[in-house]
């Protein structure tokens, strides 16, 4: 052994890396600290035994130190790469079999180096070379030596890429910290490149020196720039993935940080680090500046200049202080896009208005209905009271007339209650809609048949003008109710001995069914109110037949279910024409 001046920085590097490893292991407060700790131990080990190697002229001693330093050195790039993966948040994206693949190459290198005397795959011709500035141990690299070198270079390049990507997505202090890490990695990478070029003294391996500098710089960047406390990977993953926009300003209102989401809301904030917030926002954002300066949480309507779209922002501000004297250092401003919430609120207001309107309409409807129910009930009660009190004095024909009046009132009451039940089922969505292909002529003839007595009592002549083989796609019960009500109304409001014409023709993908009478007609001020459940439009038939006023409302809702239409034309004294339009398919 002899003293070699070049081993001094190596021994200092070894001691420094060992101390740093102890500090890292004690703190344990950043992602990847285990890998970084192992990398520091390996670097310390590598530097120390390389210092021993260059301080001997004995071949056997030099080979021993070389093998000892090689116990860890093949894995140094691997552990630094694992630290980089963990530090940048990429480690969870790497599949387990890739870790085995990464560890396989340095493991093979270790075995081949330790057993090189048997095969010579890693190196050839080990010797002490006296041609340099000092006697040094030299080897002739063989095949696997270059595989290991390529492996280490590739991992360093990948580490550099990951750190650089993170550097591109960060700002302020975080970017400075990453810059230090990248600088240290460049030292390590450069040491791999300059040794073969002969730039450093002949016989000296620059790799241990570069690796030592890399690890020391990395630790300084991590520790003294506060990365242990700030954890940039958490900032990148959390702050930039937040939906809320964030701007951080100092006490001079200069922007010191922001996330990506705020750029989507306020595009002018992009590339504004170090600039004053009021200068960035410009004169068009006076309200926004007032909110920020007031420090009060507020909601602001803002028009985005790039799209002209109006958005609603909820803006909250929170000051932060230093830990020593609690003096405010700046503010964190949070922007939340509540445009969708505002739209929902507006929709709820509209729905509440519609519900209020519907309730008012329903109250009116029930008021009308109560009046219509009271009339036949009063008639029945009055007639039954007369019969009960004066039956001995009444003539048979008088009793017959009273019973006839009671029957008419009962029929009206029954019709009213039946329509009310049907309307209630519609409102509760308890009417099942089951459309099928139906022959329209059969439906109409069946409706006419059920009204035979009513038609014959008034001597009404029903005329048909229906095309052959004319089908519609409809619910049988609903459509039967529609035509039964329409034909019943036509008969009710027709004069005795007149006629009702029922027509049906196809027009494109629809069928138009018309029911025309030549009766009393409908007053013009009634036509627009026929299908409104809060308007009273009922009137007596030509022979005093009562009308519920609900039938047309039910008809209209049934036809709406079919995506059809109901049209009405009428003139007082000339009759009415109701047209139903239904789809064929």
C-alpha positions in Angstrom: 0.0 0.0 0.0 1.1 3.6 -0.6 -0.4 7.0 -0.3 -2.2 8.2 -3.5 -3.4 11.9 -3.6 -6.3 10.9 -5.8 -7.9 8.7 -3.1 -8.5 11.7 -0.8 -11.7 12.9 -2.6 -12.8 9.3 -2.8 -12.4 8.8 1.0 -14.2 12.1 1.7 -17.0 11.1 -0.7 -17.2 7.7 1.1 -17.5 9.3 4.5 -20.0 12.0 3.2 -22.3 9.5 1.6 -22.2 7.3 4.7 -23.2 10.3 6.9 -25.9 11.3 4.4 -27.3 7.7 4.4 -27.6 7.8 8.1 -29.5 11.1 7.9 -31.8 9.8 5.2 -32.6 6.7 7.2 -33.4 8.8 10.3 -35.7 11.2 8.5 -37.6 8.6 6.3 -39.9 11.3 5.1 -39.9 11.3 1.4 -41.0 8.8 -1.2 -38.2 6.4 -2.2 -36.0 7.1 0.8 -35.2 3.4 1.1 -33.8 3.2 -2.4 -31.9 6.5 -1.9 -30.5 5.2 1.4 -29.2 2.0 -0.3 -27.8 4.0 -3.2 -25.9 6.2 -0.7 -24.5 3.1 1.1 -23.4 1.5 -2.3 -21.7 4.8 -3.3 -19.9 5.0 0.0 -18.8 1.4 -0.3 -17.7 1.9 -4.0 -15.7 5.1 -3.2 -13.9 3.6 -0.2 -12.7 0.4 -1.9 -11.8 2.1 -5.1 -9.6 4.4 -3.0 -8.0 1.2 -1.6 -7.6 -0.2 -5.1 -5.7 2.8 -6.5 -3.5 2.9 -3.3 -1.8 -0.5 -3.9 0.8 -1.9 -6.3 0.1 -5.5 -5.5 -2.0 -7.2 -8.1 -3.6 -9.6 -5.7 -4.6 -6.8 -3.4 -5.9 -4.7 -6.2 -8.0 -7.6 -7.5 -9.4 -8.2 -4.0 -10.4 -4.5 -3.6 -11.8 -4.5 -7.1 -14.0 -7.5 -6.3 -15.1 -6.1 -3.0 -16.1 -2.8 -4.5 -18.0 -4.7 -7.2 -20.2 -6.4 -4.6 -22.4 -3.3 -4.7 -21.5 -1.1 -7.7 -23.5 -3.1 -10.4 -26.7 -2.3 -8.4 -26.1 1.5 -7.9 -27.8 2.6 -11.1 -30.7 0.2 -10.3 -31.4 1.6 -6.9 -31.1 5.2 -8.1 -33.6 4.4 -10.9 -35.9 2.9 -8.3 -35.6 6.0 -6.2 -36.5 8.1 -9.3 -39.5 5.9 -10.0 -40.8 6.3 -6.5 -39.9 10.0 -6.2 -41.8 10.9 -9.4 -44.8 8.6 -8.6 -44.2 6.2 -11.5 -43.3 3.1 -9.5 -46.9 1.9 -9.2 -47.1 1.8 -13.0 -44.2 -0.7 -13.4 -45.2 -4.3 -13.5 -43.5 -6.7 -11.1 -41.8 -8.8 -13.7 -39.9 -5.7 -15.0 -38.3 -5.3 -11.6 -37.0 -8.9 -11.9 -35.7 -8.1 -15.3 -34.0 -5.0 -14.1 -32.3 -6.8 -11.2 -31.2 -9.8 -13.4 -28.4 -7.9 -15.3 -26.5 -6.6 -12.3 -26.9 -9.9 -10.6 -25.4 -11.7 -13.6 -22.6 -9.1 -13.7 -21.8 -9.7 -10.0 -21.5 -13.5 -10.5 -19.5 -13.2 -13.7 -17.1 -10.7 -12.1 -16.5 -12.8 -9.0 -15.9 -16.0 -11.1 -14.0 -14.3 -13.9 -10.8 -16.4 -13.4 -12.8 -19.4 -14.6 -14.2 -18.0 -17.9 -13.0 -14.5 -18.6 -16.4 -13.3 -19.8 -16.3 -10.1 -17.9 -12.6 -9.0 -18.3 -9.2 -10.3 -19.5 -5.5 -9.7 -18.6 -5.7 -8.2 -15.1 -2.4 -6.4 -14.3 -0.7 -3.5 -12.6 -0.1 -0.8 -15.2 3.0 1.4 -14.6 2.5 3.6 -17.7 0.2 6.2 -16.1 0.8 8.9 -13.6 0.7 6.2 -10.8 0.6 2.4 -10.8 -3.0 1.3 -11.3 -5.0 -1.9 -11.6 -6.1 -2.4 -15.2 -8.2 -4.9 -17.1 -9.2 -5.6 -20.7 -13.0 -5.3 -20.8 -14.8 -8.3 -22.4 -18.3 -8.9 -23.6 -20.4 -8.7 -20.4 -18.5 -5.6 -19.2 -20.0 -3.6 -22.1 -23.5 -5.1 -21.3 -23.2 -3.8 -17.7 -22.0 -0.4 -18.9 -24.9 -0.1 -21.4 -27.4 -1.1 -18.7 -26.1 1.6 -16.3 -26.2 4.3 -19.0 -29.8 3.3 -20.0 -31.0 3.5 -16.4 -29.4 6.9 -16.0 -31.0 8.2 -19.2 -34.4 6.9 -18.0 -33.9 8.5 -14.6 -33.0 11.8 -16.3 -36.2 11.6 -18.5 -38.5 11.0 -15.6 -37.0 13.8 -13.6 -37.0 16.1 -16.6 -40.7 15.4 -17.3 -41.5 16.3 -13.7 -39.3 19.4 -14.0 -41.4 20.5 -17.0 -44.6 20.2 -15.0 -43.5 22.1 -12.0 -42.7 25.7 -11.1 -41.0 27.8 -8.5 -39.1 26.0 -5.7 -40.0 22.6 -7.0 -38.3 23.3 -10.3 -35.1 24.5 -8.5 -35.0 21.3 -6.5 -35.4 19.1 -9.5 -32.8 21.1 -11.3 -30.3 20.2 -8.6 -31.2 16.5 -9.0 -30.8 16.7 -12.7 -27.4 18.4 -12.3 -26.2 15.7 -10.0 -27.3 13.0 -12.5 -25.5 14.8 -15.3 -22.3 14.6 -13.3 -22.7 10.8 -12.9 -23.5 10.4 -16.6 -20.6 12.6 -17.7 -18.2 10.4 -15.6 -19.2 7.4 -17.7 -18.5 9.3 -20.9 -15.2 11.1 -20.1 -13.3 8.1 -18.7 -12.9 6.4 -22.1 -12.0 9.7 -23.8 -8.9 10.2 -21.6 -9.9 13.6 -20.4 -9.1 12.7 -16.8 -5.6 11.5 -15.7 -4.7 8.2 -17.4 -5.5 5.2 -15.2 -8.1 7.0 -13.1 -11.8 5.9 -13.2 -14.0 9.0 -13.1 -17.2 7.0 -12.3 -16.8 6.8 -8.5 -16.1 10.6 -8.4 -19.1 11.4 -10.6 -21.4 9.1 -8.6 -20.2 10.6 -5.3 -20.9 14.1 -6.5 -24.3 13.0 -7.9 -25.4 11.6 -4.5 -24.1 14.6 -2.5 -25.9 17.1 -4.8 -29.1 15.0 -4.7 -29.1 15.0 -0.9 -28.4 18.8 -0.8 -31.3 19.4 -3.2 -33.6 17.2 -1.2 -32.6 18.5 2.3 -31.7 22.1 2.1 -34.3 23.1 -0.5 -37.1 21.7 1.7 -38.1 18.8 -0.5 -38.6 16.5 2.4 -41.4 18.8 3.7 -43.0 19.8 0.4 -43.0 16.4 -1.4 -43.2 17.6 -5.0 -44.6 14.3 -6.3 -47.6 14.8 -3.9 -47.9 18.4 -5.3 -47.8 17.1 -8.9 -50.3 14.4 -8.3 -52.7 16.3 -6.0 -52.5 20.0 -6.9 -52.4 19.5 -10.6 -55.2 16.9 -10.6 -57.5 19.0 -8.5 -60.6 20.2 -10.4 -60.5 23.5 -8.6 -58.2 26.1 -9.9 -55.4 27.2 -7.5 -53.3 30.4 -7.6 -50.7 31.1 -4.8 -49.6 34.8 -4.4 -47.1 36.3 -2.1 -47.7 39.4 0.1 -46.8 41.6 -2.9 -49.6 39.9 -4.9 -47.1 38.2 -7.2 -48.0 34.8 -8.5 -45.7 32.2 -7.1 -47.5 29.1 -8.1 -50.7 27.8 -9.8 -52.1 24.5 -11.1 -53.3 23.4 -14.5 -57.0 23.7 -13.7 -56.9 27.4 -13.2 -55.5 27.9 -16.7 -58.7 26.3 -18.1 -60.7 28.9 -16.2 -58.4 31.9 -16.5 -56.1 31.4 -19.5 -54.2 34.6 -18.8 -52.6 33.0 -15.7 -50.4 30.7 -17.8 -46.7 31.5 -17.7 -47.3 34.2 -15.1 -44.9 33.1 -12.3 -43.4 36.2 -10.7 -45.9 38.6 -12.2 -48.5 40.6 -10.3 -51.9 39.2 -10.3 -53.7 42.5 -11.1 -51.4 43.0 -14.1 -52.2 39.5 -15.4 -56.0 39.7 -14.9 -56.2 43.1 -16.7 -59.0 45.8 -16.5 -61.8 43.4 -17.5 -61.5 41.5 -14.3 -62.0 44.4 -11.8 -64.7 42.5 -9.8 -62.4 39.5 -9.5 -59.6 41.7 -8.2 -61.9 43.3 -5.6 -62.9 39.8 -4.4 -59.3 38.7 -4.0 -58.2 41.9 -2.3 -61.2 41.7 0.1 -60.2 38.2 1.2 -63.9 37.2 1.4 -65.4 34.1 -0.2 -67.6 35.2 -3.1 -69.4 34.0 -6.2 -68.7 35.8 -9.4 -70.3 35.6 -12.9 -67.5 35.7 -15.4 -67.4 35.7 -19.2 -64.6 33.7 -20.7 -62.9 35.8 -23.4 -61.7 32.9 -25.5 -65.2 31.4 -26.0 -67.6 34.1 -25.1 -69.2 31.6 -22.7 -70.5 32.9 -19.4 -69.3 30.9 -16.4 -69.9 31.1 -12.7 -66.9 30.9 -10.3 -66.9 30.4 -6.6 -63.8 32.1 -5.3 -62.3 31.6 -1.9 -59.1 33.1 -0.4 -57.0 32.0 2.5 -54.0 33.7 3.8 -50.9 31.8 5.1 -48.2 32.9 7.5 -44.7 31.9 8.5 -44.1 29.7 11.5 -42.1 32.2 13.5 -43.9 35.5 13.9 -47.2 34.6 12.2 -46.8 37.4 9.6 -49.0 36.8 6.5 -46.8 35.7 3.6 -49.4 35.4 0.9 -52.7 33.9 -0.1 -54.1 30.8 -1.7 -57.0 31.6 -4.0 -59.3 28.7 -5.0 -61.5 28.9 -8.1 -64.4 26.5 -8.4 -66.5 26.4 -11.6 -70.1 26.2 -10.4 -71.7 26.8 -13.8 -73.3 23.4 -13.8 -74.6 23.9 -10.2 -76.0 27.3 -11.3 -77.8 25.6 -14.2 -79.2 23.0 -11.9 -80.4 25.7 -9.6 -82.1 27.5 -12.5 -83.7 24.2 -13.6 -84.9 23.6 -10.0 -86.4 27.1 -9.9 -88.2 26.5 -13.3 -89.4 23.1 -12.0 -90.7 24.7 -8.8 -92.5 27.4 -10.8 -94.0 24.7 -13.0 -95.0 22.7 -9.9 -96.6 25.8 -8.3 -98.4 26.4 -11.6 -99.6 22.8 -11.8 -100.8 23.0 -8.1 -102.8 26.1 -8.9 -104.2 24.5 -12.0 -105.1 21.4 -10.0 -106.8 23.4 -7.3 -108.9 25.2 -9.9 -109.7 21.8 -11.5 -110.9 20.3 -8.3 -112.9 23.4 -7.5 -114.6 23.0 -10.9 -115.0 19.3 -10.4 -116.5 19.7 -6.9 -119.1 22.1 -8.4 -119.9 19.6 -11.2 -120.3 16.7 -8.7 -122.5 18.8 -6.4 -125.1 19.5 -9.1 -126.2 15.9 -9.9 -125.9 15.0 -6.2 -128.2 17.9 -5.2 -130.6 16.8 -7.9 -130.7 13.2 -6.7 -131.0 14.3 -3.0 -133.8 16.8 -3.8 -135.8 14.3 -5.9 -135.4 11.5 -3.3 -136.6 13.9 -0.5 -139.7 14.9 -2.5 -140.5 11.2 -3.2 -139.9 10.3 0.5 -142.1 13.1 1.9 -144.9 13.2 -0.7 -145.0 9.7 -2.2 -148.7 9.2 -1.2 -149.8 12.4 -2.9 -147.7 11.9 -6.1 -149.2 10.6 -9.3 -147.5 7.6 -11.0 -146.4 9.8 -14.0 -144.9 12.3 -11.5 -142.9 9.6 -9.8 -141.8 8.2 -13.2 -140.5 11.7 -14.2 -138.7 12.1 -10.9 -137.1 8.6 -11.2 -136.1 9.5 -14.8 -134.4 12.7 -13.6 -132.6 10.7 -10.9 -131.4 8.2 -13.4 -130.1 11.0 -15.7 -128.3 12.6 -12.8 -126.9 9.3 -11.7 -125.6 8.6 -15.2 -124.0 12.0 -15.3 -122.5 11.3 -11.9 -121.2 7.9 -13.0 -119.7 9.4 -16.2 -118.0 12.1 -14.1 -116.6 9.6 -11.6 -115.4 7.3 -14.4 -113.6 10.1 -16.1 -112.1 11.3 -12.8 -110.8 7.8 -12.1 -109.3 7.6 -15.6 -107.7 11.0 -15.2 -106.3 10.1 -11.8 -104.7 7.0 -13.2 -103.1 9.1 -15.9 -101.6 11.5 -13.3 -100.2 8.6 -11.3 -98.7 6.9 -14.3 -100.6 3.8 -13.5 -102.0 3.5 -17.0 -99.9 0.9 -18.9 -99.1 1.9 -22.4 -99.0 -1.2 -24.7 -99.1 -0.1 -28.4 -99.8 -2.6 -31.1 -100.9 -2.7 -34.8 -104.7 -2.1 -34.9 -107.3 -1.9 -37.6 -108.8 1.6 -37.2 -112.1 0.6 -38.8 -112.7 -2.1 -36.2 -111.9 0.3 -33.4 -114.3 2.9 -34.7 -117.2 0.4 -35.4 -116.8 -1.0 -31.9 -117.0 2.5 -30.3 -120.2 3.2 -32.4 -121.7 -0.1 -31.3 -121.2 0.7 -27.6 -123.1 4.0 -28.2 -126.0 2.4 -30.2 -128.7 3.3 -27.6 -127.6 6.9 -27.4 -127.4 7.2 -31.2 -130.8 5.6 -31.8 -132.5 7.7 -29.1 -131.6 10.8 -31.0 -132.0 9.2 -34.5 -128.5 10.2 -35.5 -127.2 8.8 -38.8 -123.6 7.7 -38.7 -121.7 7.8 -42.0 -118.3 6.2 -42.7 -115.6 7.3 -45.1 -112.7 5.0 -44.1 -110.0 3.7 -46.4 -109.6 -0.1 -46.5 -106.8 -1.9 -44.6 -105.9 1.1 -42.6 -103.8 0.3 -39.5 -102.4 2.4 -36.7 -99.8 1.6 -34.0 -101.7 2.3 -30.8 -102.8 1.1 -27.4 -106.2 -0.6 -27.9 -107.8 0.6 -24.6 -106.7 4.2 -24.9 -107.7 4.6 -28.5 -111.1 2.9 -27.9 -111.6 5.4 -25.1 -110.6 8.3 -27.4 -113.1 7.5 -30.1 -115.9 6.5 -27.7 -115.6 10.0 -26.1 -115.3 11.9 -29.4 -118.3 10.1 -31.0 -120.3 10.4 -27.8 -119.7 14.2 -27.8 -120.6 14.5 -31.5 -123.9 12.7 -30.8 -124.5 14.7 -27.6 -124.1 18.1 -29.4 -125.9 17.1 -32.6 -129.6 17.9 -33.3 -132.1 15.1 -33.4 -132.1 13.4 -36.8 -128.8 14.9 -38.0 -125.7 13.0 -39.0 -122.2 12.4 -37.9 -119.4 11.7 -40.5 -116.4 9.6 -39.5 -113.5 9.7 -42.0 -110.1 8.1 -42.0 -107.3 8.5 -44.5 -103.6 7.8 -44.7 -101.1 10.7 -45.0 -97.4 9.5 -45.2 -96.6 7.7 -42.0 -99.8 8.9 -40.2 -103.5 8.3 -40.2 -106.0 11.2 -39.9 -109.3 10.2 -38.3 -112.0 12.9 -38.4 -115.3 13.0 -36.5 -117.7 15.8 -37.8 -121.0 16.8 -36.4 -123.5 19.5 -37.5 -124.7 20.5 -34.1 -124.5 23.5 -31.9 -120.7 24.0 -32.3 -118.3 25.4 -29.7 -117.9 29.1 -28.8 -114.6 30.6 -30.0 -113.5 31.5 -26.5 -113.9 27.8 -25.4 -111.8 26.2 -28.2 -108.4 27.3 -26.7 -109.5 26.1 -23.3 -110.9 22.7 -24.2 -107.7 20.8 -23.1 -106.9 22.8 -20.0 -107.8 21.0 -16.8 -108.2 24.3 -14.8 -110.8 25.9 -17.2 -114.5 25.0 -17.1 -115.6 24.4 -20.7 -118.5 21.9 -20.2 -121.9 22.7 -21.8 -125.2 20.9 -22.1 -126.1 18.9 -25.2 -128.9 19.7 -27.6 -131.4 17.9 -25.4 -130.0 18.9 -22.1 -127.4 16.1 -21.8 -124.8 17.0 -19.2 -121.1 17.1 -20.0 -118.2 16.5 -17.5 -115.6 18.7 -19.2 -112.9 16.1 -18.4 -113.3 13.8 -21.4 -111.4 16.0 -23.8 -108.5 16.4 -21.3 -108.2 12.6 -21.0 -108.4 12.2 -24.8 -105.6 14.8 -25.3 -103.3 13.0 -22.8 -104.0 9.6 -24.4 -103.1 11.0 -27.9 -100.0 12.7 -26.5 -98.9 9.3 -25.2 -99.0 8.1 -28.8 -96.9 11.1 -30.1 -100.1 12.0 -32.0 -102.1 15.2 -32.4 -105.7 16.3 -31.6 -107.1 19.2 -33.7 -110.4 21.0 -33.3 -112.4 23.2 -35.7 -115.8 24.6 -34.9 -118.4 27.3 -35.7 -121.3 28.1 -33.4 -124.6 26.8 -35.0 -122.7 24.8 -37.7 -121.0 22.0 -35.8 -117.6 20.8 -34.9 -114.8 18.8 -36.5 -112.3 16.9 -34.3 -109.3 15.3 -36.1 -107.0 12.7 -34.5 -103.6 12.1 -36.1 -101.9 8.8 -35.1 -98.7 7.1 -36.3 -98.8 4.0 -38.5 -95.6 2.6 -37.1 
